[in-house]
């Protein structure tokens, strides 16, 4: 039995392009190393779920104390929270460890990335894999599922398409934010708390109705880092609710444009930072 399994595994590896095999091997080894310590791995999973539940409880307490906030009831905000939280959790799983870049810069270990025949960003993204973050996705997925059940949604192909577009674009937007923050770290070095303000602060803002944001937050999280397109605007379109004042209700369908803008900003920040870096002198 072991030999056929080994042959199938080798067959899958050969089916991958040569440039991806190295990344797959690195990620697989990191996943096996974490799963091998079962007790620690389970505790990490439980802890991650508890953190997500605490964040969800904040929303629950706020909306349980009043009928609605920003025109959204508790059942409706479950959709916003679920979409935003699930998209952010997936992005955190893929690119959340870009936060480690300042450590690599200070230690001089980032120089090793330049010696390998792979893009530096691809190496950074595959430099770590936190399987415990998979559990974080459960909170957002559960909230989204409950919200879809509780709300009166006119199901159609367009509805399903809007949900898929919102989730994919939300994932792209949050992933781009992680890369943008990493690019800025080439200049800030010890400024991770500042970049976390728009990365993790953007995640929190995305779980709330954007029409309650002050004008400054509307500019930052609606245009510069367009997290409003990750959940709030698509859900407003989905439920046929009025969105931001003066803006059309179909604006949720513009999430791909917002995602493209986020990718452009992330790409410029990353290239700018990478060109600025001069090495640790080692």
Secondary structure, DSSP 8 states (H G I E B T S, - for coil): -HHHHHHHHHHHHHHS-HHHHHHHHHHHHHHHHHHHSHHHHHHHHHHHHHHHHHHHHHHHHHHHSSS-BTTB-HHHHHHHHHHHHHHHHHHHHHHGGGGGHHHHHHHTTHHHHTTSSS-HHHHHHTT---TTHHHHHHHHHHHHHHHHHHS----SHHHHHHHHHHHHHHHHHHHHHHHHHHHHHHHHSS-HHHHHHHHHHHHHHHTS-GGGS-HHHHHIIIIIS-GGGTTHHHHHHHHT---STTS-GGGGGGHHHHHHHHHHHHHHHHHHHHHH------
